[in-house]
C-alpha cells in the first residue's frame, strides 16, 4: 500500500479573475496492483491544503482543493492519473452537526489525510544540502614545485628552477602518491582535507517508520545496498546516488508535531561519491612464508635459527637482515614492493561490517 514514482504530467488549464486564481494539473504515479484510489489520495504528496507548484509555476496562495485519481488505462491497475485542482479562494468549511466549523485553508475535520496540527501549515517538506570537512589519506596528489620554508607570513617560498626528483631523473607534472626529492614515497602517507556532503530531508509521513524501520531494523549508520533516488518536494527535481554512497547518519522526529500516525521526520545522509568503504594500504611487517625446507642449511637456504613466524608467514628483513619494525608497502600479493614498483600503493577495500548494507526504499519518502 504505497505510492511511488510520482511525475508531473501536464497542465490542464487555469482560470484567473479578480476573486480567484485556480489551476488544474495532472500527475502520474504508480502503486501496488491491489491498491485503490484511497491509497493515492492519502499519500502526503496529495495533501489537501498544500501550496501550488508545478514545473516552474508557483503560487503559495493557491492551495490544493481536490484530488481525483483514475487509472491511466483500464487494463493496468498500477498506473494512475491524478487530477489536482488548486485555488486561491479558501472555502470556509460548513458547520458540522456538533456545531464546530472547519477554517481557512485546512480541510474539514474528518476529511484530512494528515493530522490537524496547530502551526503545521507553516512547515514545509524540504531537501537541503550542506557540507562538513574530513581528513583522509592522500593516495593521489599533484606536484607543483619545490622550495624552502622560512620565517615569513607565508613560510613557503618556491624555487622556480627546481623540478621533482634528482638530476637526470626529474619529473614534471607528477601525479601520484606524494614522494620526496629522491622520488621515494613518504611513509606514512600524508593526509588531506576533503569536503563531505550531507543531504537532509524534512519529511511528513507515517510515524510507524521510526518504530518499525529506523529503530526496528537498526537503520542508523547503514549504507544503501542499491542505487537510490531522493525526489525533491513537489517532485521538481531528484538526486540520484550510486550503491554504497549514502549513509544514514541521523533520524529524528519533531516531538511536538506528531500524532499516533503522522510525524515530521528529519533524516540526514552522508554522501561520499567514491563510496563508504574502508580502503586500507597494503602494508605489513610479515609476508608470505617462502621457505623451502629442502634448502635448509645450504648456501641458498635459511640458517637453522632463521625460523618463520608461523607456517604461513615470515618477517620482512631490512638491508642488514634484521626484521623491520616499521610496516612496509606490499604488492597486493603478499610480497614487499621493490624497484620501480615502490611508487605504487596497493590497497584493500572492505565494507565496515557484514550487516552494514540496508534497503533505503524502506525509509519515509516525500
C-alpha positions in Angstrom: 0.0 0.0 0.0 2.3 2.8 -1.3 2.5 5.4 -4.0 5.8 5.6 -5.9 7.3 7.4 -8.9 5.1 10.5 -8.9 5.7 12.5 -12.0 4.3 15.8 -13.3 2.4 15.0 -16.5 0.7 18.2 -17.9 -1.1 21.5 -17.2 -4.9 21.0 -17.9 -5.8 24.7 -17.5 -6.1 27.8 -15.4 -8.7 30.4 -14.5 -7.9 33.9 -13.3 -10.3 36.7 -12.2 -10.4 39.4 -9.6 -11.6 37.0 -7.0 -9.8 33.7 -7.6 -6.8 32.2 -9.4 -7.3 28.4 -10.0 -5.1 25.8 -11.6 -5.8 22.2 -12.7 -2.8 19.9 -13.3 -2.2 16.2 -13.9 0.2 13.9 -12.1 1.1 10.3 -13.0 2.1 7.8 -10.2 2.5 4.1 -9.6 1.0 1.9 -6.8 0.8 -1.8 -5.9 -1.6 -3.7 -8.2 -4.1 -4.2 -5.3 -4.2 -0.5 -4.2 -7.2 1.7 -4.9 -7.8 5.5 -5.2 -7.9 5.9 -1.4 -4.3 4.9 -1.2 -3.4 7.6 -3.8 -5.3 10.4 -2.1 -3.8 9.6 1.3 -0.2 10.0 0.0 1.4 13.0 1.6 2.2 14.4 -1.9 -1.5 14.9 -2.5 -2.2 16.6 0.9 -5.3 18.9 0.8 -4.1 22.4 1.5 -0.6 22.1 0.1 0.7 25.1 -1.9 0.5 25.1 -5.7 3.8 24.3 -7.5 4.1 22.7 -11.0 7.1 22.9 -13.2 8.5 26.4 -12.9 5.0 27.7 -12.0 4.3 28.6 -8.3 1.7 30.4 -6.3 1.9 29.9 -2.5 -1.5 31.5 -2.1 -3.2 28.8 -4.2 -3.9 25.6 -2.1 -4.9 22.1 -3.2 -8.7 21.8 -3.1 -9.4 18.5 -4.7 -7.7 15.2 -5.8 -9.3 12.9 -8.4 -7.4 9.7 -9.1 -8.2 7.5 -12.1 -6.5 4.6 -13.8 -4.2 5.5 -16.7 -5.7 2.6 -18.6 -8.4 0.1 -17.5 -6.0 -2.8 -18.1 -3.3 -1.6 -15.8 -4.1 -1.3 -12.1 -0.7 0.1 -11.1 -0.6 3.3 -13.0 -2.8 6.3 -12.1 -3.6 9.8 -13.5 -4.3 12.2 -10.6 -6.1 15.4 -11.4 -5.4 18.1 -8.8 -7.2 21.5 -8.5 -5.5 24.4 -6.7 -7.3 27.6 -5.9 -6.5 30.9 -4.1 -10.1 31.0 -2.8 -10.0 29.3 0.5 -13.5 28.0 1.0 -14.9 28.0 4.5 -15.9 24.6 5.8 -19.6 24.1 6.7 -20.6 23.7 10.3 -21.0 20.1 11.4 -23.8 18.7 13.5 -21.7 19.2 16.6 -21.5 23.0 16.0 -17.8 23.1 15.0 -16.6 24.7 11.9 -13.6 24.0 9.7 -11.5 27.0 8.9 -9.2 28.7 6.5 -7.1 26.7 4.2 -7.4 23.4 6.1 -10.0 20.8 5.2 -12.9 20.0 7.5 -12.1 17.7 10.4 -12.6 14.1 9.3 -11.7 14.6 5.7 -8.0 15.4 6.1 -5.4 12.7 5.3 -2.9 14.3 7.7 -3.3 15.3 11.4 -4.7 18.8 12.1 -1.7 20.3 13.9 -1.5 23.9 15.0 1.3 25.6 13.2 2.0 22.7 10.8 0.7 24.7 7.9 3.8 26.9 8.2 6.1 23.9 7.9 7.4 22.7 4.5 8.9 19.4 3.4 12.4 20.3 2.4 15.5 18.9 0.9 18.8 20.5 1.9 22.5 20.1 1.2 25.3 21.2 3.5 29.0 20.3 3.9 31.5 19.3 6.5 35.2 18.5 6.3 37.1 15.3 7.0 40.6 14.1 6.6 41.8 11.1 4.6 45.0 9.6 3.2 46.4 11.4 0.2 46.7 8.5 -2.2 46.9 10.9 -5.1 48.4 14.4 -5.3 49.8 16.7 -8.0 53.3 18.1 -7.5 53.5 21.9 -8.1 57.0 22.9 -7.2 59.9 22.6 -4.7 61.0 25.4 -2.4 62.2 26.4 1.1 60.5 27.1 4.4 61.3 30.2 6.3 60.0 32.6 9.0 57.6 34.7 6.9 53.9 35.4 6.7 53.6 32.7 4.0 56.5 30.5 5.1 56.8 28.6 1.8 58.9 30.1 -1.0 59.1 28.1 -4.3 62.3 27.6 -6.2 61.2 28.0 -9.9 64.2 26.3 -11.3 63.6 23.0 -9.4 61.9 20.0 -10.8 60.7 17.0 -8.9 63.5 14.4 -8.4 67.3 14.2 -8.6 69.2 15.4 -11.6 68.8 13.1 -14.6 65.5 11.7 -13.3 63.4 14.9 -12.9 59.6 14.6 -13.3 57.3 17.4 -14.4 53.6 17.4 -13.7 53.9 14.4 -11.4 50.6 12.9 -10.1 50.5 10.1 -7.6 51.4 9.2 -4.1 53.4 12.1 -2.6 57.2 11.4 -2.9 60.3 13.2 -1.7 63.1 14.7 -3.9 64.6 11.3 -4.2 61.3 10.0 -5.7 60.7 7.8 -2.6 57.1 7.8 -1.3 56.6 9.4 2.1 55.9 6.9 4.9 53.4 7.3 6.4 51.4 8.8 3.5 50.3 12.4 4.2 46.7 13.2 4.8 44.4 15.6 3.0 41.3 17.6 4.0 38.2 16.8 1.9 34.6 18.1 1.9 31.8 15.8 2.7 28.2 16.4 1.5 25.3 15.9 3.9 21.8 15.6 2.4 19.0 16.5 4.8 15.3 15.7 4.2 12.5 17.2 6.3 9.5 14.9 5.5 5.9 14.5 6.7 5.0 10.8 6.8 3.7 7.9 8.9 5.1 7.7 12.4 5.5 3.9 12.1 8.7 4.3 10.1 10.5 5.4 13.3 9.3 2.4 15.2 9.4 -0.3 12.5 12.3 0.7 10.2 14.7 3.2 11.8 14.7 1.5 15.2 13.2 -1.9 14.4 15.8 -2.6 11.7 18.7 -0.6 13.1 18.8 1.7 10.0 21.1 4.3 11.6 24.7 4.0 10.3 23.7 1.8 7.4 24.5 2.4 3.7 22.3 2.0 0.6 22.5 -1.5 -0.9 21.3 -0.4 -4.3 21.1 2.8 -6.4 18.8 5.3 -4.6 16.9 8.4 -5.7 15.7 11.2 -3.5 12.9 13.2 -5.2 12.6 16.8 -4.1 9.4 18.1 -2.5 6.8 18.5 -5.3 8.8 16.2 -7.5 10.5 19.2 -9.1 13.9 17.6 -9.1 15.7 14.5 -7.9 19.1 13.4 -6.6 20.5 10.1 -7.7 23.1 8.1 -5.7 25.1 5.0 -6.6 25.2 1.9 -4.4 27.0 2.3 -1.1 27.5 6.1 -1.4 24.9 7.2 1.1 25.0 6.6 4.9 22.0 7.3 7.2 23.7 9.3 10.0 20.7 10.9 11.7 16.9 10.4 12.1 14.7 12.3 14.4 11.0 13.2 14.8 9.7 16.6 15.9 8.3 15.7 19.3 5.6 18.5 19.2 4.2 17.7 15.7 3.0 14.1 15.6 0.0 12.1 16.5 -0.1 8.3 16.6 0.0 8.1 12.8 1.9 11.1 11.3 5.2 12.8 12.1 7.7 15.3 10.9 10.9 13.4 10.1 14.4 14.9 9.8 16.7 12.5 8.0 20.4 13.2 7.3 22.6 11.2 4.8 26.4 11.5 4.5 27.3 11.3 0.8 30.6 10.0 -0.4 30.9 9.8 -4.2 33.6 7.1 -4.0 31.5 5.0 -1.5 31.5 4.3 2.2 34.4 1.8 2.3 37.4 1.0 4.4 40.4 1.5 1.9 43.5 0.3 3.7 47.0 0.5 2.2 48.6 -2.9 1.8 51.4 -2.8 4.4 52.9 -5.0 7.0 56.0 -6.4 8.7 55.2 -10.0 7.8 54.9 -11.6 4.3 54.1 -15.0 2.8 56.5 -17.7 4.0 58.6 -18.8 1.0 60.9 -21.1 3.0 61.7 -24.3 1.2 62.7 -26.9 3.8 64.9 -28.8 1.3 67.3 -25.9 1.1 67.8 -25.6 4.9 71.5 -25.5 5.8 72.6 -24.8 2.2 74.0 -21.5 0.8 70.6 -20.6 -0.5 68.6 -21.7 2.5 68.0 -20.4 5.9 70.3 -21.0 8.8 68.8 -23.2 11.5 67.9 -20.2 13.7 66.0 -18.4 11.0 62.5 -19.6 11.7 59.2 -18.4 10.3 56.6 -16.6 12.4 54.2 -19.4 11.7 53.6 -22.0 9.0 52.4 -19.3 6.5 54.3 -16.1 7.4 57.8 -14.8 8.0 59.3 -11.4 9.0 60.3 -8.9 6.4 64.1 -8.3 6.6 65.8 -4.9 6.2 69.1 -4.4 4.4 71.1 -5.8 7.3 68.9 -8.9 7.6 67.1 -7.8 10.7 63.3 -7.9 10.9 61.8 -4.5 10.1 60.0 -2.6 12.9 58.0 -0.2 10.6 55.4 -1.7 8.2 56.5 -1.6 4.5 54.3 -1.5 1.4 53.2 -4.8 -0.1 52.4 -5.6 -3.7 48.8 -6.8 -3.2 50.1 -10.4 -3.3 51.9 -10.7 0.0 55.4 -9.5 -1.1 57.3 -6.3 -0.3 57.3 -3.7 -3.1 60.8 -3.3 -4.7 62.4 -1.4 -7.5 60.2 0.6 -9.8 57.0 -0.6 -8.0 57.9 1.3 -4.8 56.0 4.3 -6.1 52.7 2.4 -6.2 50.4 2.0 -3.2 48.3 -1.1 -3.3 45.2 -1.1 -1.0 42.4 -3.4 0.1 38.8 -2.3 0.1 36.3 -3.6 2.7 32.8 -2.9 3.9 32.9 -1.8 7.6 30.5 -4.5 8.8 28.8 -7.6 7.4 25.4 -6.1 8.0 26.0 -2.5 7.1 24.1 -2.5 3.8 20.4 -1.6 4.0 17.4 -1.2 1.7 16.8 2.6 1.8 13.5 2.2 0.0 12.1 1.3 3.4 12.7 4.8 4.7 10.0 7.5 4.8 9.7 9.4 1.5 8.3 12.7 0.3 
